[in-house]
Structures are given as structure tokens and as C-alpha cells.
């Protein structure tokens, strides 16, 4: 999972594991925070390509990184989220603070409207 955290331009890219639960969230938060402090990062991108399960601990990880990056004007993005993960993001209210992107790079709301 060493290559799961990368800096591309001003973006911290985090490729999330298959299961995001209490056991994995401490390490995800620790590594993300370390990279936010040590690098010139303006935005955080959570890549859900491999993720099949996320509980409320995962919601907390995204909300926590939003809190840290938004005070500097940054944004948090979610990419490659399947329908179950998208539902969790919507139900938790994270869609208000995290931009959910589809595979073509459109935000989720414009995708649903067919734009």
C-alpha cells in the first residue's frame, strides 16, 4: 500500500483499500495528515477504485481531511466510487463537502442530470 499515497501537482491522491473500517482508518488518517503537512498540497482526492466496503469510520476520514484542507481553500474529491459507496456519501451528507466525480470527470450532480 506504499504507492497508495502520491502527490500529483498540488493534489494528494489516496487510493483506498478494499475495506475502509475502524481498523484501517487510523493508518489512512495518519498517513494522509503526514503528507498534508510535509507537502504543498491544495486538494485531496480519494480513489475508491478498490473499495467495496466503508463504514462510518471511513466517513470520518473524509470529513476530517476536509476539515484540515478546507481552511486553506482546498477541496476534497471522491473518484471511482461504486453505487454503494456513493449512497454512503450521500446518506452521510458528505456530498455537501466532497465533490463526487464520475469516471469522465464530471461531478456527480451534472452526471445525474445528463450534462
C-alpha positions as CSV (number, residue, x, y, z in Angstrom):
1,X,0.0,0.0,0.0
2,X,3.1,2.2,-0.2
3,X,2.1,3.6,-3.6
4,X,-1.4,4.3,-2.4
5,X,-0.4,7.8,-1.4
6,X,1.0,10.1,-4.1
7,X,1.4,13.8,-4.8
8,X,0.5,14.9,-8.3
9,X,0.9,18.6,-8.8
10,X,-1.0,20.1,-5.8
11,X,-3.2,17.0,-5.2
12,X,-2.8,14.3,-2.6
13,X,-4.0,11.2,-4.3
14,X,-5.1,8.4,-1.9
15,X,-6.0,5.0,-3.3
16,X,-8.2,3.5,-0.6
17,X,-8.2,-0.2,0.4
18,X,-10.9,-2.7,-0.3
19,X,-12.4,-2.2,3.2
20,X,-12.5,1.1,5.0
21,X,-13.3,0.4,8.6
22,X,-12.1,1.3,12.1
23,X,-9.1,-1.0,11.7
24,X,-7.8,0.8,8.6
25,X,-8.9,4.4,9.2
26,X,-6.3,5.2,11.8
27,X,-3.5,4.5,9.4
28,X,-5.2,6.2,6.5
29,X,-5.7,9.4,8.6
30,X,-2.2,9.3,10.0
31,X,-0.5,8.9,6.6
32,X,-2.8,11.5,4.9
33,X,-2.2,14.1,7.6
34,X,1.6,13.5,7.4
35,X,1.6,14.1,3.7
36,X,-0.6,17.1,4.0
37,X,1.8,18.7,6.5
38,X,5.0,17.7,4.6
39,X,4.0,18.7,1.0
40,X,2.5,21.5,-0.8
41,X,-1.0,20.1,-1.2
42,X,-4.1,22.1,-2.0
43,X,-6.6,19.3,-2.6
44,X,-7.2,15.7,-1.6
45,X,-8.5,13.0,-4.0
46,X,-9.8,9.8,-2.5
47,X,-9.8,7.0,-5.1
48,X,-12.4,4.3,-4.4
49,X,-11.4,2.0,-7.3
50,X,-10.6,-0.9,-5.0
51,X,-13.1,-0.1,-2.2
52,X,-16.1,-2.4,-1.7
53,X,-17.0,-1.6,1.9
54,X,-16.9,1.6,4.0
55,X,-18.4,2.1,7.5
56,X,-18.8,5.3,9.5
57,X,-15.1,5.4,10.3
58,X,-14.5,6.0,6.6
59,X,-17.0,8.8,6.6
60,X,-14.9,10.3,9.5
61,X,-11.7,10.0,7.5
62,X,-13.1,12.1,4.6
63,X,-14.7,14.6,6.9
64,X,-11.5,15.0,8.9
65,X,-9.4,15.6,5.8
66,X,-12.0,18.1,4.5
67,X,-11.7,20.0,7.8
68,X,-7.9,20.2,7.5
69,X,-7.7,21.1,3.8
70,X,-10.7,23.5,3.6
71,X,-9.3,26.0,6.0
72,X,-6.6,26.7,3.3
73,X,-9.2,26.9,0.5
74,X,-8.7,23.3,-0.7
75,X,-11.2,20.7,-1.8
76,X,-11.8,17.0,-1.3
77,X,-12.8,14.8,-4.2
78,X,-14.1,11.2,-4.4
79,X,-13.4,9.3,-7.6
80,X,-14.3,5.8,-8.9
81,X,-16.9,5.3,-6.2
82,X,-19.4,2.5,-6.9
83,X,-23.1,2.8,-6.2
84,X,-22.8,1.6,-2.6
85,X,-20.1,4.0,-1.7
86,X,-21.9,6.8,-3.5
87,X,-25.0,6.0,-1.4
88,X,-23.0,6.2,1.8
89,X,-21.5,9.5,0.8
90,X,-25.0,10.9,0.1
91,X,-26.7,9.5,3.2
92,X,-23.9,10.8,5.4
93,X,-24.1,14.3,4.0
94,X,-20.6,14.2,2.7
95,X,-21.8,15.1,-0.8
96,X,-22.2,18.6,0.5
97,X,-18.4,18.9,1.2
98,X,-16.9,16.3,-1.0
99,X,-17.1,16.5,-4.8
100,X,-18.1,13.1,-6.1
101,X,-16.7,12.6,-9.6
102,X,-17.8,10.1,-12.2
103,X,-15.4,8.2,-14.5
104,X,-15.5,11.0,-17.1
105,X,-14.5,13.7,-14.5
106,X,-17.9,15.3,-14.2
107,X,-19.3,16.0,-10.8
108,X,-22.0,13.5,-9.8
109,X,-24.9,16.0,-9.9
110,X,-24.2,17.1,-13.5
111,X,-23.8,13.4,-14.4
112,X,-27.2,12.6,-13.0
113,X,-28.8,15.4,-14.9
114,X,-27.3,14.1,-18.1
115,X,-25.0,17.1,-18.7
